Amino acid sequence: MSLFLSKDEEAFKTKARNFAEDHVIPQANEVEAGKYPRELIRDMGRENLLGAPFSKSDGGQGLGWVSEVIVAEEISAANAATEMSRAASTTLYAAPLAYFGNNQQKKDFLRPVLTGESIGALALTEPLAGSDAAGIRTTVAQRGDSYVLNGEKRFITNGGLADQYFLFAITDRKKGGRRGMSAFLVPRESSGVKVVKAYSLLGMRGANVAHIRFRNVKLPPENLVGRKNQGFDILLDELDRERPVVSAEMLGIARAAYEAALEYSNKREQFGRPIREFQAISFRIADMAVKLEASRLLILNSGRLLDMGRSIRKAGAIAKVYATEASFEVANSALQVHGGIGYTRDTPVERYFRDARFMMIGGGTSDIMRHIIQREAYRDLESRSKARKQVMIR
Ligand SMILES: Cc1cc2nc3c(=O)[nH]c(=O)nc-3n(C[C@H](O)[C@H](O)[C@H](O)COP(=O)(O)OP(=O)(O)OC[C@H]3O[C@@H](n4cnc5c(N)ncnc54)[C@H](O)[C@@H]3O)c2cc1C
């Protein structure tokens, strides 16, 4: 039992864990061999494991963001690529639509994703703009009543097979990315959309991560989400919500790696005794346990703050930089505890190691997280000193 989870959240955790053990683990090898987990996502929809944070009236579960991080950890502990595919659709794509879409857009484009019938993807990154999200070059121009989209997006999770993209593009070049960006819904079947390639990845091998080209793609006016030129605000809100969830994915990998190392070190014998009796091993296990616990608390803190309607710009970046780096360190330690067998594909530990590397890059790199944390820290300092000055003036 956790002090931090309500009874409903505990029940949701049990349901997610049971699903992961009964359905995701048995299919993990197939997914790793490249089979996109579409059927699994559909099954998650049937089990009400999609849409935890969104209101019931929008087709969600009305449980909140803490529940979303719970499901992310549980599915990822079973197979991180399956979880990455789920979250790209039902967190990254769904969140900005749930918070900024109108009722018709939610009915047509959000509900089917939350049942798992349809798959979404978030299309931001481009060949010439990654960390510098405001520097995107993809444009949407108004032509009479409709819009015309041109540009390229790369590294788009679910990109090759999503039914629709939640896409960011420049609608006013003069205003630049921060004030001239807008958000659009783009069906993949639209004329002029071409999936150029799916990347071969170091880890997360069951995920579909694609490069997509858009040439004169016509979009009806009703596919604009939010107001024209509101895109950058929508994007910042999405990134804040995404960060605890992707951090929880890395926590899931770390937990699986830790549990494997714990068991292996208990039964593997060298020099006539279990290797756990060597302090080099058992202290490594202790350090792994510390990192897991700290990651989980930071992630739950961000989820809870989101549920309270508070800003998590700094808390989310702290959770992400810590949990993603800790996950890689834990996976690396687990591999070391396994010795030679850890370096083979006879155990899933090498997969944990490859998968855990991803989120120091995706969703904003560790460097960008540190940039956000220091910026917010100095902003806090400035507002504290302003408040002190005002008290002195009074
Ligand atoms: C498997 C995978 C899946 C992805 N899925 C999606 C998706 O679904 N949708 C989507 O839109 N994008 C997605 N991405 C893109 C991902 O978010 C970007 O790769 C990431 O934001 C970094 O951008 P970049 O790769 O262009 O690197 P760059 O921005 O070119 O960075 C290169 C290096 O420079 C550093 N750097 C850059 N700017 C600064 C700075 N100001 N200060 C310090 N260091 C800096 C970075 O930290 C990094 O080390 C995915 C990427 C991968 C690999």
The ligand as a Gaussian input file, in Angstrom:
#p B3LYP/6-31G(d) Opt

LIG

0 1
 C       12.256000       7.199000     -30.582000
 C       11.804000       8.627000     -30.640000
 C       10.445000       8.933000     -30.577000
 C       10.009000      10.259000     -30.649000
 N        8.662000      10.544000     -30.677000
 C        8.258000      11.810000     -30.968000
 C        6.869000      12.089000     -31.193000
 O        6.002000      11.228000     -31.043000
 N        6.520000      13.347000     -31.573000
 C        7.446000      14.339000     -31.744000
 O        7.059000      15.453000     -32.112000
 N        8.768000      14.108000     -31.502000
 C        9.195000      12.870000     -31.121000
 N       10.531000      12.615000     -30.915000
 C       11.490000      13.711000     -31.030000
 C       12.179000      14.095000     -29.717000
 O       11.289000      14.799000     -28.895000
 C       13.433000      14.889000     -30.102000
 O       14.343000      13.948000     -30.635000
 C       14.046000      15.628000     -28.939000
 O       13.232000      16.683000     -28.504000
 C       15.436000      16.205000     -29.302000
 O       15.419000      16.849000     -30.520000
 P       16.538000      16.494000     -31.635000
 O       16.563000      15.024000     -31.787000
 O       16.269000      17.300000     -32.826000
 O       17.899000      16.914000     -30.969000
 P       18.539000      18.386000     -30.945000
 O       17.546000      19.365000     -30.480000
 O       19.205000      18.632000     -32.246000
 O       19.641000      18.208000     -29.813000
 C       20.927000      17.636000     -30.039000
 C       21.725000      17.780000     -28.751000
 O       21.891000      19.172000     -28.431000
 C       21.410000      19.440000     -27.124000
 N       20.802000      20.778000     -27.083000
 C       19.957000      21.345000     -27.975000
 N       19.601000      22.567000     -27.562000
 C       20.216000      22.778000     -26.377000
 C       20.239000      23.856000     -25.440000
 N       19.530000      24.981000     -25.631000
 N       20.980000      23.717000     -24.317000
 C       21.714000      22.592000     -24.108000
 N       21.733000      21.543000     -24.951000
 C       20.997000      21.639000     -26.074000
 C       20.379000      18.345000     -26.839000
 O       20.207000      18.154000     -25.447000
 C       21.026000      17.155000     -27.528000
 O       21.971000      16.575000     -26.687000
 C       10.968000      11.300000     -30.760000
 C       12.350000      10.993000     -30.783000
 C       12.759000       9.674000     -30.727000
 C       14.243000       9.388000     -30.774000

